[in-house]
Amino acid sequence: MAEALVKKNPGKILCEKCGSVILLENAAIWTEVPDGIYLPAMKTTDGEGAKGYEFWTVSDMFAFENVGFCNTVENIKYLACADCEIGPIGAHMLSDKKTFYVSPLRVKHDVPSDGTDTVDDAQPAPCAE
């Protein structure tokens, strides 16, 4: 029986506002969340929140290079950039102590030095309500 292919982030994951490193290369695993996770609107937009179904995940909060926690709403603690406080860029369910989710649509992806494709090239599916 073949093992499932684990897709890790090929380059650094950066704050889209200030460029701070959120996660280093190969620190996170691409994860699909069938029920989705609702993320409120970003601080800098007039838009509405949206439910995301694809995320970069880490199982240890110490895997982050630069992340802060902002509001907790209904058992969900939202993640933000620790330098510029933009967010939410992801979420952590308080009922699941080991999984932290970062939305690929709310961060930038550094291009790996070897020229391999990044998630930006793969065009992840847009968030849906």
CNS distance restraints for C-alpha pairs under 8 A (distance, minus, plus):
assign (resid   6 and name CA) (resid  29 and name CA) 6.80 0.50 0.50
assign (resid   6 and name CA) (resid  30 and name CA) 7.42 0.50 0.50
assign (resid   7 and name CA) (resid  29 and name CA) 5.72 0.50 0.50
assign (resid   7 and name CA) (resid  30 and name CA) 5.49 0.50 0.50
assign (resid   8 and name CA) (resid  25 and name CA) 7.93 0.50 0.50
assign (resid   8 and name CA) (resid  26 and name CA) 5.05 0.50 0.50
assign (resid   8 and name CA) (resid  27 and name CA) 6.87 0.50 0.50
assign (resid   8 and name CA) (resid  28 and name CA) 5.47 0.50 0.50
assign (resid   8 and name CA) (resid  29 and name CA) 4.52 0.50 0.50
assign (resid   8 and name CA) (resid  30 and name CA) 6.03 0.50 0.50
assign (resid   9 and name CA) (resid  13 and name CA) 7.69 0.50 0.50
assign (resid   9 and name CA) (resid  25 and name CA) 5.80 0.50 0.50
assign (resid   9 and name CA) (resid  26 and name CA) 4.94 0.50 0.50
assign (resid   9 and name CA) (resid  27 and name CA) 6.70 0.50 0.50
assign (resid   9 and name CA) (resid  28 and name CA) 5.75 0.50 0.50
assign (resid   9 and name CA) (resid  29 and name CA) 6.56 0.50 0.50
assign (resid   9 and name CA) (resid  30 and name CA) 7.25 0.50 0.50
assign (resid   9 and name CA) (resid  56 and name CA) 7.54 0.50 0.50
assign (resid   9 and name CA) (resid 118 and name CA) 7.54 0.50 0.50
assign (resid   9 and name CA) (resid 119 and name CA) 7.65 0.50 0.50
assign (resid  10 and name CA) (resid  25 and name CA) 5.57 0.50 0.50
assign (resid  10 and name CA) (resid  26 and name CA) 5.86 0.50 0.50
assign (resid  10 and name CA) (resid 111 and name CA) 7.82 0.50 0.50
assign (resid  10 and name CA) (resid 112 and name CA) 6.17 0.50 0.50
assign (resid  10 and name CA) (resid 116 and name CA) 7.52 0.50 0.50
assign (resid  10 and name CA) (resid 117 and name CA) 7.67 0.50 0.50
assign (resid  10 and name CA) (resid 118 and name CA) 6.13 0.50 0.50
assign (resid  11 and name CA) (resid  24 and name CA) 6.91 0.50 0.50
assign (resid  11 and name CA) (resid  25 and name CA) 4.41 0.50 0.50
assign (resid  11 and name CA) (resid  26 and name CA) 7.01 0.50 0.50
assign (resid  11 and name CA) (resid 109 and name CA) 6.43 0.50 0.50
assign (resid  11 and name CA) (resid 110 and name CA) 5.13 0.50 0.50
assign (resid  11 and name CA) (resid 111 and name CA) 5.73 0.50 0.50
assign (resid  11 and name CA) (resid 112 and name CA) 4.85 0.50 0.50
assign (resid  11 and name CA) (resid 118 and name CA) 7.06 0.50 0.50
assign (resid  12 and name CA) (resid  21 and name CA) 6.71 0.50 0.50
assign (resid  12 and name CA) (resid  22 and name CA) 7.52 0.50 0.50
assign (resid  12 and name CA) (resid  23 and name CA) 5.79 0.50 0.50
assign (resid  12 and name CA) (resid  24 and name CA) 4.60 0.50 0.50
assign (resid  12 and name CA) (resid  25 and name CA) 4.62 0.50 0.50
assign (resid  12 and name CA) (resid  26 and name CA) 7.96 0.50 0.50
assign (resid  12 and name CA) (resid 109 and name CA) 6.02 0.50 0.50
assign (resid  12 and name CA) (resid 110 and name CA) 5.04 0.50 0.50
assign (resid  12 and name CA) (resid 111 and name CA) 7.67 0.50 0.50
assign (resid  12 and name CA) (resid 112 and name CA) 7.79 0.50 0.50
assign (resid  13 and name CA) (resid  21 and name CA) 6.08 0.50 0.50
assign (resid  13 and name CA) (resid  22 and name CA) 5.47 0.50 0.50
assign (resid  13 and name CA) (resid  23 and name CA) 5.06 0.50 0.50
assign (resid  13 and name CA) (resid  24 and name CA) 6.46 0.50 0.50
assign (resid  13 and name CA) (resid  25 and name CA) 7.40 0.50 0.50
assign (resid  13 and name CA) (resid 107 and name CA) 6.62 0.50 0.50
assign (resid  13 and name CA) (resid 108 and name CA) 5.90 0.50 0.50
assign (resid  13 and name CA) (resid 109 and name CA) 4.84 0.50 0.50
assign (resid  13 and name CA) (resid 110 and name CA) 6.22 0.50 0.50
assign (resid  14 and name CA) (resid  19 and name CA) 5.27 0.50 0.50
assign (resid  14 and name CA) (resid  20 and name CA) 5.46 0.50 0.50
assign (resid  14 and name CA) (resid  21 and name CA) 4.53 0.50 0.50
assign (resid  14 and name CA) (resid  22 and name CA) 5.18 0.50 0.50
assign (resid  14 and name CA) (resid  23 and name CA) 7.05 0.50 0.50
assign (resid  14 and name CA) (resid 107 and name CA) 5.76 0.50 0.50
assign (resid  14 and name CA) (resid 108 and name CA) 4.97 0.50 0.50
assign (resid  14 and name CA) (resid 109 and name CA) 6.03 0.50 0.50
assign (resid  14 and name CA) (resid 110 and name CA) 7.00 0.50 0.50
assign (resid  15 and name CA) (resid  19 and name CA) 4.68 0.50 0.50
assign (resid  15 and name CA) (resid  20 and name CA) 5.25 0.50 0.50
assign (resid  15 and name CA) (resid  21 and name CA) 6.47 0.50 0.50
assign (resid  15 and name CA) (resid  22 and name CA) 6.41 0.50 0.50
assign (resid  15 and name CA) (resid  81 and name CA) 6.42 0.50 0.50
assign (resid  15 and name CA) (resid 106 and name CA) 7.95 0.50 0.50
assign (resid  15 and name CA) (resid 107 and name CA) 5.20 0.50 0.50
assign (resid  15 and name CA) (resid 108 and name CA) 6.05 0.50 0.50
assign (resid  16 and name CA) (resid 106 and name CA) 6.90 0.50 0.50
assign (resid  16 and name CA) (resid 107 and name CA) 4.86 0.50 0.50
assign (resid  16 and name CA) (resid 108 and name CA) 5.03 0.50 0.50
assign (resid  17 and name CA) (resid  84 and name CA) 7.58 0.50 0.50
assign (resid  17 and name CA) (resid  86 and name CA) 7.21 0.50 0.50
assign (resid  18 and name CA) (resid  83 and name CA) 7.71 0.50 0.50
assign (resid  18 and name CA) (resid  84 and name CA) 6.52 0.50 0.50
assign (resid  19 and name CA) (resid 108 and name CA) 7.83 0.50 0.50
assign (resid  20 and name CA) (resid  66 and name CA) 7.08 0.50 0.50
assign (resid  20 and name CA) (resid  81 and name CA) 7.69 0.50 0.50
assign (resid  20 and name CA) (resid  83 and name CA) 7.11 0.50 0.50
assign (resid  21 and name CA) (resid  65 and name CA) 6.16 0.50 0.50
assign (resid  21 and name CA) (resid  66 and name CA) 6.16 0.50 0.50
assign (resid  22 and name CA) (resid  64 and name CA) 5.80 0.50 0.50
assign (resid  22 and name CA) (resid  65 and name CA) 5.18 0.50 0.50
assign (resid  22 and name CA) (resid  66 and name CA) 4.81 0.50 0.50
assign (resid  22 and name CA) (resid  67 and name CA) 6.17 0.50 0.50
assign (resid  22 and name CA) (resid  81 and name CA) 7.24 0.50 0.50
assign (resid  23 and name CA) (resid  27 and name CA) 6.21 0.50 0.50
assign (resid  23 and name CA) (resid  28 and name CA) 7.40 0.50 0.50
assign (resid  23 and name CA) (resid  63 and name CA) 7.02 0.50 0.50
assign (resid  23 and name CA) (resid  64 and name CA) 5.18 0.50 0.50
assign (resid  23 and name CA) (resid  65 and name CA) 5.52 0.50 0.50
assign (resid  23 and name CA) (resid  66 and name CA) 7.36 0.50 0.50
assign (resid  24 and name CA) (resid  64 and name CA) 7.74 0.50 0.50
assign (resid  24 and name CA) (resid  65 and name CA) 7.15 0.50 0.50
assign (resid  27 and name CA) (resid  58 and name CA) 7.04 0.50 0.50
assign (resid  27 and name CA) (resid  63 and name CA) 6.70 0.50 0.50
assign (resid  28 and name CA) (resid  56 and name CA) 5.52 0.50 0.50
assign (resid  28 and name CA) (resid  57 and name CA) 5.17 0.50 0.50
assign (resid  28 and name CA) (resid  58 and name CA) 5.10 0.50 0.50
assign (resid  29 and name CA) (resid  56 and name CA) 5.39 0.50 0.50
assign (resid  29 and name CA) (resid  57 and name CA) 5.20 0.50 0.50
assign (resid  29 and name CA) (resid  58 and name CA) 6.59 0.50 0.50
assign (resid  30 and name CA) (resid  54 and name CA) 7.21 0.50 0.50
assign (resid  30 and name CA) (resid  55 and name CA) 5.87 0.50 0.50
assign (resid  30 and name CA) (resid  56 and name CA) 4.70 0.50 0.50
assign (resid  30 and name CA) (resid  57 and name CA) 6.38 0.50 0.50
assign (resid  31 and name CA) (resid  54 and name CA) 5.76 0.50 0.50
assign (resid  31 and name CA) (resid  55 and name CA) 5.32 0.50 0.50
assign (resid  31 and name CA) (resid  56 and name CA) 6.05 0.50 0.50
assign (resid  31 and name CA) (resid  57 and name CA) 6.46 0.50 0.50
assign (resid  32 and name CA) (resid  53 and name CA) 5.68 0.50 0.50
assign (resid  32 and name CA) (resid  54 and name CA) 4.52 0.50 0.50
assign (resid  32 and name CA) (resid  55 and name CA) 6.43 0.50 0.50
assign (resid  33 and name CA) (resid  37 and name CA) 7.41 0.50 0.50
assign (resid  33 and name CA) (resid  52 and name CA) 7.92 0.50 0.50
assign (resid  33 and name CA) (resid  53 and name CA) 4.90 0.50 0.50
assign (resid  33 and name CA) (resid  54 and name CA) 6.02 0.50 0.50
assign (resid  33 and name CA) (resid  55 and name CA) 7.60 0.50 0.50
assign (resid  34 and name CA) (resid  53 and name CA) 6.26 0.50 0.50
assign (resid  35 and name CA) (resid  53 and name CA) 7.10 0.50 0.50
assign (resid  36 and name CA) (resid  51 and name CA) 5.71 0.50 0.50
assign (resid  36 and name CA) (resid  52 and name CA) 5.21 0.50 0.50
assign (resid  36 and name CA) (resid  53 and name CA) 4.43 0.50 0.50
assign (resid  36 and name CA) (resid  54 and name CA) 7.74 0.50 0.50
assign (resid  37 and name CA) (resid  51 and name CA) 5.21 0.50 0.50
assign (resid  37 and name CA) (resid  52 and name CA) 5.35 0.50 0.50
assign (resid  37 and name CA) (resid  53 and name CA) 6.61 0.50 0.50
assign (resid  37 and name CA) (resid  91 and name CA) 7.88 0.50 0.50
assign (resid  38 and name CA) (resid  49 and name CA) 7.05 0.50 0.50
assign (resid  38 and name CA) (resid  50 and name CA) 5.62 0.50 0.50
assign (resid  38 and name CA) (resid  51 and name CA) 4.02 0.50 0.50
assign (resid  38 and name CA) (resid  52 and name CA) 6.26 0.50 0.50
assign (resid  39 and name CA) (resid  49 and name CA) 5.50 0.50 0.50
assign (resid  39 and name CA) (resid  50 and name CA) 5.59 0.50 0.50
assign (resid  39 and name CA) (resid  51 and name CA) 6.01 0.50 0.50
assign (resid  39 and name CA) (resid  52 and name CA) 7.26 0.50 0.50
assign (resid  39 and name CA) (resid  78 and name CA) 7.93 0.50 0.50
assign (resid  39 and name CA) (resid  88 and name CA) 6.74 0.50 0.50
assign (resid  39 and name CA) (resid  89 and name CA) 7.93 0.50 0.50
assign (resid  39 and name CA) (resid  90 and name CA) 7.03 0.50 0.50
assign (resid  39 and name CA) (resid  91 and name CA) 7.50 0.50 0.50
assign (resid  40 and name CA) (resid  48 and name CA) 6.78 0.50 0.50
assign (resid  40 and name CA) (resid  49 and name CA) 3.92 0.50 0.50
assign (resid  40 and name CA) (resid  50 and name CA) 6.50 0.50 0.50
assign (resid  40 and name CA) (resid  88 and name CA) 6.90 0.50 0.50
assign (resid  41 and name CA) (resid  45 and name CA) 6.76 0.50 0.50
assign (resid  41 and name CA) (resid  46 and name CA) 7.49 0.50 0.50
assign (resid  41 and name CA) (resid  47 and name CA) 5.94 0.50 0.50
assign (resid  41 and name CA) (resid  48 and name CA) 4.90 0.50 0.50
assign (resid  41 and name CA) (resid  49 and name CA) 4.01 0.50 0.50
assign (resid  41 and name CA) (resid  50 and name CA) 7.24 0.50 0.50
assign (resid  41 and name CA) (resid  88 and name CA) 7.47 0.50 0.50
assign (resid  42 and name CA) (resid  47 and name CA) 7.70 0.50 0.50
assign (resid  42 and name CA) (resid  49 and name CA) 7.54 0.50 0.50
assign (resid  42 and name CA) (resid  86 and name CA) 7.04 0.50 0.50
assign (resid  42 and name CA) (resid  87 and name CA) 5.28 0.50 0.50
assign (resid  42 and name CA) (resid  88 and name CA) 5.87 0.50 0.50
assign (resid  42 and name CA) (resid  89 and name CA) 7.81 0.50 0.50
assign (resid  43 and name CA) (resid  86 and name CA) 6.20 0.50 0.50
assign (resid  43 and name CA) (resid  87 and name CA) 6.10 0.50 0.50
assign (resid  43 and name CA) (resid  88 and name CA) 7.68 0.50 0.50
assign (resid  44 and name CA) (resid  86 and name CA) 7.48 0.50 0.50
assign (resid  50 and name CA) (resid 127 and name CA) 5.93 0.50 0.50
assign (resid  50 and name CA) (resid 128 and name CA) 5.89 0.50 0.50
assign (resid  50 and name CA) (resid 129 and name CA) 5.23 0.50 0.50
assign (resid  51 and name CA) (resid 127 and name CA) 5.56 0.50 0.50
assign (resid  51 and name CA) (resid 128 and name CA) 5.37 0.50 0.50
assign (resid  51 and name CA) (resid 129 and name CA) 5.14 0.50 0.50
assign (resid  52 and name CA) (resid 103 and name CA) 7.16 0.50 0.50
assign (resid  52 and name CA) (resid 126 and name CA) 7.62 0.50 0.50
assign (resid  52 and name CA) (resid 127 and name CA) 4.72 0.50 0.50
assign (resid  52 and name CA) (resid 128 and name CA) 6.57 0.50 0.50
assign (resid  53 and name CA) (resid 127 and name CA) 6.83 0.50 0.50
assign (resid  54 and name CA) (resid 103 and name CA) 7.00 0.50 0.50
assign (resid  54 and name CA) (resid 104 and name CA) 7.52 0.50 0.50
assign (resid  54 and name CA) (resid 124 and name CA) 7.65 0.50 0.50
assign (resid  54 and name CA) (resid 125 and name CA) 7.69 0.50 0.50
assign (resid  55 and name CA) (resid 101 and name CA) 5.75 0.50 0.50
assign (resid  55 and name CA) (resid 102 and name CA) 5.42 0.50 0.50
assign (resid  55 and name CA) (resid 103 and name CA) 4.89 0.50 0.50
assign (resid  55 and name CA) (resid 104 and name CA) 6.04 0.50 0.50
assign (resid  56 and name CA) (resid 101 and name CA) 5.80 0.50 0.50
assign (resid  56 and name CA) (resid 102 and name CA) 5.06 0.50 0.50
assign (resid  56 and name CA) (resid 103 and name CA) 6.42 0.50 0.50
assign (resid  56 and name CA) (resid 104 and name CA) 6.71 0.50 0.50
assign (resid  57 and name CA) (resid  99 and name CA) 6.50 0.50 0.50
assign (resid  57 and name CA) (resid 100 and name CA) 5.42 0.50 0.50
assign (resid  57 and name CA) (resid 101 and name CA) 4.65 0.50 0.50
assign (resid  57 and name CA) (resid 102 and name CA) 6.20 0.50 0.50
assign (resid  58 and name CA) (resid  63 and name CA) 6.83 0.50 0.50
assign (resid  58 and name CA) (resid  98 and name CA) 7.87 0.50 0.50
assign (resid  58 and name CA) (resid  99 and name CA) 5.86 0.50 0.50
assign (resid  58 and name CA) (resid 100 and name CA) 5.35 0.50 0.50
assign (resid  58 and name CA) (resid 101 and name CA) 6.91 0.50 0.50
assign (resid  59 and name CA) (resid  63 and name CA) 7.83 0.50 0.50
assign (resid  59 and name CA) (resid  98 and name CA) 4.79 0.50 0.50
assign (resid  59 and name CA) (resid  99 and name CA) 4.64 0.50 0.50
assign (resid  59 and name CA) (resid 100 and name CA) 6.23 0.50 0.50
assign (resid  60 and name CA) (resid  98 and name CA) 6.18 0.50 0.50
assign (resid  60 and name CA) (resid  99 and name CA) 7.10 0.50 0.50
assign (resid  60 and name CA) (resid 100 and name CA) 7.48 0.50 0.50
assign (resid  61 and name CA) (resid 100 and name CA) 7.13 0.50 0.50
assign (resid  66 and name CA) (resid  81 and name CA) 6.40 0.50 0.50
assign (resid  66 and name CA) (resid  82 and name CA) 5.60 0.50 0.50
assign (resid  66 and name CA) (resid  83 and name CA) 7.35 0.50 0.50
assign (resid  67 and name CA) (resid  79 and name CA) 6.59 0.50 0.50
assign (resid  67 and name CA) (resid  80 and name CA) 5.76 0.50 0.50
assign (resid  67 and name CA) (resid  81 and name CA) 4.84 0.50 0.50
assign (resid  67 and name CA) (resid  82 and name CA) 4.69 0.50 0.50
assign (resid  67 and name CA) (resid  83 and name CA) 7.95 0.50 0.50
assign (resid  68 and name CA) (resid  79 and name CA) 5.74 0.50 0.50
assign (resid  68 and name CA) (resid  80 and name CA) 5.10 0.50 0.50
assign (resid  68 and name CA) (resid  81 and name CA) 5.77 0.50 0.50
assign (resid  68 and name CA) (resid  82 and name CA) 4.60 0.50 0.50
assign (resid  68 and name CA) (resid  85 and name CA) 7.51 0.50 0.50
assign (resid  69 and name CA) (resid  77 and name CA) 6.66 0.50 0.50
assign (resid  69 and name CA) (resid  78 and name CA) 5.80 0.50 0.50
assign (resid  69 and name CA) (resid  79 and name CA) 4.68 0.50 0.50
assign (resid  69 and name CA) (resid  80 and name CA) 5.86 0.50 0.50
assign (resid  69 and name CA) (resid  82 and name CA) 7.99 0.50 0.50
assign (resid  70 and name CA) (resid  77 and name CA) 6.75 0.50 0.50
assign (resid  70 and name CA) (resid  78 and name CA) 5.40 0.50 0.50
assign (resid  70 and name CA) (resid  79 and name CA) 5.94 0.50 0.50
assign (resid  70 and name CA) (resid  80 and name CA) 6.36 0.50 0.50
assign (resid  70 and name CA) (resid  87 and name CA) 7.98 0.50 0.50
assign (resid  70 and name CA) (resid  88 and name CA) 7.55 0.50 0.50
assign (resid  71 and name CA) (resid  77 and name CA) 5.98 0.50 0.50
assign (resid  71 and name CA) (resid  78 and name CA) 5.80 0.50 0.50
assign (resid  72 and name CA) (resid  76 and name CA) 5.39 0.50 0.50
assign (resid  72 and name CA) (resid  77 and name CA) 4.20 0.50 0.50
assign (resid  72 and name CA) (resid  78 and name CA) 6.26 0.50 0.50
assign (resid  73 and name CA) (resid  77 and name CA) 6.50 0.50 0.50
assign (resid  75 and name CA) (resid  93 and name CA) 6.08 0.50 0.50
assign (resid  75 and name CA) (resid  94 and name CA) 5.41 0.50 0.50
assign (resid  75 and name CA) (resid  95 and name CA) 7.05 0.50 0.50
assign (resid  76 and name CA) (resid  91 and name CA) 6.47 0.50 0.50
assign (resid  76 and name CA) (resid  92 and name CA) 5.74 0.50 0.50
assign (resid  76 and name CA) (resid  93 and name CA) 4.63 0.50 0.50
assign (resid  76 and name CA) (resid  94 and name CA) 5.90 0.50 0.50
assign (resid  77 and name CA) (resid  91 and name CA) 5.74 0.50 0.50
assign (resid  77 and name CA) (resid  92 and name CA) 5.14 0.50 0.50
assign (resid  77 and name CA) (resid  93 and name CA) 6.28 0.50 0.50
assign (resid  77 and name CA) (resid  94 and name CA) 6.83 0.50 0.50
assign (resid  78 and name CA) (resid  87 and name CA) 7.81 0.50 0.50
assign (resid  78 and name CA) (resid  88 and name CA) 5.66 0.50 0.50
assign (resid  78 and name CA) (resid  89 and name CA) 7.46 0.50 0.50
assign (resid  78 and name CA) (resid  90 and name CA) 5.86 0.50 0.50
assign (resid  78 and name CA) (resid  91 and name CA) 4.34 0.50 0.50
assign (resid  78 and name CA) (resid  92 and name CA) 6.21 0.50 0.50
assign (resid  79 and name CA) (resid  87 and name CA) 6.52 0.50 0.50
assign (resid  79 and name CA) (resid  88 and name CA) 5.26 0.50 0.50
assign (resid  79 and name CA) (resid  89 and name CA) 5.57 0.50 0.50
assign (resid  79 and name CA) (resid  90 and name CA) 4.92 0.50 0.50
assign (resid  79 and name CA) (resid  91 and name CA) 5.36 0.50 0.50
assign (resid  79 and name CA) (resid  92 and name CA) 7.32 0.50 0.50
assign (resid  79 and name CA) (resid 102 and name CA) 7.84 0.50 0.50
assign (resid  80 and name CA) (resid  85 and name CA) 5.52 0.50 0.50
assign (resid  80 and name CA) (resid  86 and name CA) 5.53 0.50 0.50
assign (resid  80 and name CA) (resid  87 and name CA) 4.35 0.50 0.50
assign (resid  80 and name CA) (resid  88 and name CA) 4.99 0.50 0.50
assign (resid  80 and name CA) (resid  89 and name CA) 5.43 0.50 0.50
assign (resid  80 and name CA) (resid  90 and name CA) 7.15 0.50 0.50
assign (resid  81 and name CA) (resid  85 and name CA) 4.80 0.50 0.50
assign (resid  81 and name CA) (resid  86 and name CA) 5.50 0.50 0.50
assign (resid  81 and name CA) (resid  87 and name CA) 6.56 0.50 0.50
assign (resid  81 and name CA) (resid  89 and name CA) 7.45 0.50 0.50
assign (resid  89 and name CA) (resid 102 and name CA) 5.85 0.50 0.50
assign (resid  89 and name CA) (resid 103 and name CA) 5.89 0.50 0.50
assign (resid  89 and name CA) (resid 106 and name CA) 5.37 0.50 0.50
assign (resid  89 and name CA) (resid 107 and name CA) 6.85 0.50 0.50
assign (resid  90 and name CA) (resid 100 and name CA) 7.52 0.50 0.50
assign (resid  90 and name CA) (resid 101 and name CA) 5.20 0.50 0.50
assign (resid  90 and name CA) (resid 102 and name CA) 4.14 0.50 0.50
assign (resid  90 and name CA) (resid 103 and name CA) 5.39 0.50 0.50
assign (resid  90 and name CA) (resid 106 and name CA) 7.97 0.50 0.50
assign (resid  91 and name CA) (resid 100 and name CA) 6.10 0.50 0.50
assign (resid  91 and name CA) (resid 101 and name CA) 5.17 0.50 0.50
assign (resid  91 and name CA) (resid 102 and name CA) 6.66 0.50 0.50
assign (resid  92 and name CA) (resid  96 and name CA) 7.58 0.50 0.50
assign (resid  92 and name CA) (resid  97 and name CA) 7.88 0.50 0.50
assign (resid  92 and name CA) (resid  99 and name CA) 6.46 0.50 0.50
assign (resid  92 and name CA) (resid 100 and name CA) 4.81 0.50 0.50
assign (resid  92 and name CA) (resid 101 and name CA) 6.21 0.50 0.50
assign (resid  93 and name CA) (resid  97 and name CA) 7.11 0.50 0.50
assign (resid  93 and name CA) (resid  99 and name CA) 7.44 0.50 0.50
assign (resid  93 and name CA) (resid 100 and name CA) 7.59 0.50 0.50
assign (resid 102 and name CA) (resid 106 and name CA) 7.86 0.50 0.50
assign (resid 103 and name CA) (resid 107 and name CA) 6.91 0.50 0.50
assign (resid 104 and name CA) (resid 108 and name CA) 7.45 0.50 0.50
assign (resid 104 and name CA) (resid 119 and name CA) 7.74 0.50 0.50
assign (resid 104 and name CA) (resid 124 and name CA) 7.73 0.50 0.50
assign (resid 105 and name CA) (resid 124 and name CA) 7.96 0.50 0.50
assign (resid 105 and name CA) (resid 126 and name CA) 7.73 0.50 0.50
assign (resid 109 and name CA) (resid 118 and name CA) 7.00 0.50 0.50
assign (resid 109 and name CA) (resid 119 and name CA) 7.29 0.50 0.50
assign (resid 109 and name CA) (resid 120 and name CA) 6.81 0.50 0.50
assign (resid 110 and name CA) (resid 118 and name CA) 7.84 0.50 0.50
assign (resid 111 and name CA) (resid 115 and name CA) 7.00 0.50 0.50
assign (resid 111 and name CA) (resid 116 and name CA) 7.80 0.50 0.50
assign (resid 111 and name CA) (resid 117 and name CA) 7.74 0.50 0.50
assign (resid 111 and name CA) (resid 118 and name CA) 6.43 0.50 0.50
assign (resid 112 and name CA) (resid 116 and name CA) 6.30 0.50 0.50
assign (resid 112 and name CA) (resid 117 and name CA) 7.87 0.50 0.50
assign (resid 112 and name CA) (resid 118 and name CA) 7.49 0.50 0.50
assign (resid 117 and name CA) (resid 121 and name CA) 5.92 0.50 0.50
assign (resid 117 and name CA) (resid 122 and name CA) 7.37 0.50 0.50
assign (resid 118 and name CA) (resid 122 and name CA) 6.70 0.50 0.50
assign (resid 119 and name CA) (resid 123 and name CA) 6.49 0.50 0.50
assign (resid 119 and name CA) (resid 124 and name CA) 6.84 0.50 0.50
assign (resid 120 and name CA) (resid 124 and name CA) 7.22 0.50 0.50
